[in-house]
């Protein structure tokens, strides 16, 4: 019992407890630093992924605008062609027979249309 009351023994026990406590704190601190490093890396990767996604959305938006312009131009061209075809059809439907023989008139009309298509 006297050996436990010795100041050197008490100091040794306290130093040992301090050493054990410092070891535990070091281990906790090291684990925290590793988690912080992992979280920083995950944050950096998440930001890179988000930027890649934003860039992809921007490219898709630009492609959509370009496609819309192309489609609008194609519709204008198709509408002009449809009006021209409609006008030609109206002109053909309003033509009168060439003579009294309707078969000869139809034959003449067909031959004229074939010549127009294949000059």
C-alpha positions as CSV (number, residue, x, y, z in Angstrom):
1,X,0.0,0.0,0.0
2,X,2.9,2.3,0.7
3,X,4.2,1.8,-2.8
4,X,0.9,3.2,-4.2
5,X,1.3,6.4,-2.1
6,X,4.8,7.0,-3.4
7,X,4.7,10.3,-5.5
8,X,6.8,8.6,-8.3
9,X,4.3,5.7,-8.5
10,X,1.4,8.2,-8.7
11,X,3.2,10.2,-11.3
12,X,4.0,7.1,-13.3
13,X,0.3,6.0,-13.2
14,X,-0.8,9.4,-14.2
15,X,1.7,9.6,-17.1
16,X,0.6,6.1,-18.2
17,X,-3.1,7.2,-18.1
18,X,-2.1,10.4,-20.0
19,X,-0.2,8.3,-22.6
20,X,-3.2,6.0,-23.1
21,X,-5.6,9.0,-23.3
22,X,-3.3,10.7,-25.9
23,X,-3.2,7.5,-27.9
24,X,-7.0,7.3,-27.9
25,X,-7.3,10.9,-28.8
26,X,-4.7,10.5,-31.6
27,X,-6.7,7.5,-33.0
28,X,-9.9,9.5,-32.9
29,X,-8.2,12.5,-34.5
30,X,-6.7,10.3,-37.2
31,X,-10.0,8.7,-38.0
32,X,-11.6,12.2,-38.2
33,X,-8.9,13.4,-40.5
34,X,-9.5,10.4,-42.8
35,X,-13.2,11.0,-42.8
36,X,-12.7,14.7,-43.6
37,X,-10.3,13.8,-46.4
38,X,-12.9,11.3,-47.8
39,X,-15.6,13.9,-47.6
40,X,-13.5,16.5,-49.3
41,X,-12.8,14.0,-52.1
42,X,-16.4,13.0,-52.4
43,X,-17.4,16.7,-52.5
44,X,-14.8,17.3,-55.3
45,X,-16.1,14.4,-57.3
46,X,-19.8,15.4,-56.8
47,X,-19.0,18.9,-58.0
48,X,-17.2,17.5,-61.0
49,X,-20.2,15.3,-61.8
50,X,-22.6,18.2,-61.4
51,X,-20.5,20.3,-63.7
52,X,-20.4,17.5,-66.3
53,X,-24.2,17.2,-66.0
54,X,-24.7,21.0,-66.4
55,X,-22.4,21.0,-69.4
56,X,-24.4,18.1,-70.9
57,X,-27.7,19.9,-70.3
58,X,-26.3,23.0,-71.9
59,X,-25.1,21.1,-75.0
60,X,-28.6,19.4,-75.3
61,X,-30.3,22.8,-75.0
62,X,-28.1,24.2,-77.7
63,X,-28.7,21.1,-79.9
64,X,-32.5,21.5,-79.3
65,X,-32.4,25.2,-80.3
66,X,-30.5,24.3,-83.5
67,X,-32.9,21.4,-84.3
68,X,-35.9,23.7,-83.7
69,X,-34.4,26.2,-86.2
70,X,-33.8,23.5,-88.7
71,X,-37.3,22.1,-88.3
72,X,-38.8,25.6,-88.7
73,X,-36.8,26.1,-91.9
74,X,-37.8,22.7,-93.3
75,X,-41.5,23.4,-92.5
76,X,-41.3,26.7,-94.4
77,X,-39.8,24.9,-97.4
78,X,-42.4,22.1,-97.2
79,X,-45.2,24.7,-96.8
80,X,-44.0,26.5,-99.9
81,X,-43.8,23.2,-101.9
82,X,-47.3,22.3,-100.7
83,X,-48.8,25.6,-101.8
84,X,-47.1,25.3,-105.2
85,X,-48.4,21.7,-105.6
86,X,-51.8,22.9,-104.5
87,X,-51.7,25.7,-107.1
88,X,-50.6,23.2,-109.8
89,X,-53.4,20.8,-108.9
90,X,-56.0,23.6,-109.0
91,X,-54.7,24.6,-112.4
92,X,-54.9,21.0,-113.7
93,X,-58.4,20.5,-112.3
94,X,-59.6,23.8,-114.0
95,X,-58.4,22.8,-117.4
96,X,-61.0,22.2,-120.1
97,X,-60.9,19.4,-122.5
98,X,-59.0,20.1,-125.7
99,X,-61.8,18.7,-128.0
100,X,-65.0,16.8,-127.8
101,X,-63.2,13.5,-127.2
102,X,-62.5,13.3,-123.4
103,X,-60.2,10.3,-123.8
104,X,-57.9,12.2,-126.2
105,X,-57.9,15.2,-123.9
106,X,-57.0,13.0,-120.9
107,X,-54.2,11.3,-123.0
108,X,-52.9,14.7,-124.0
109,X,-52.9,15.9,-120.4
110,X,-51.1,12.8,-119.2
111,X,-48.4,13.1,-121.9
112,X,-47.9,16.8,-121.1
113,X,-47.5,16.0,-117.4
114,X,-45.0,13.2,-118.2
115,X,-42.9,15.6,-120.4
116,X,-42.9,18.1,-117.5
117,X,-41.6,15.5,-115.0
118,X,-39.1,14.0,-117.4
119,X,-37.9,16.6,-119.9
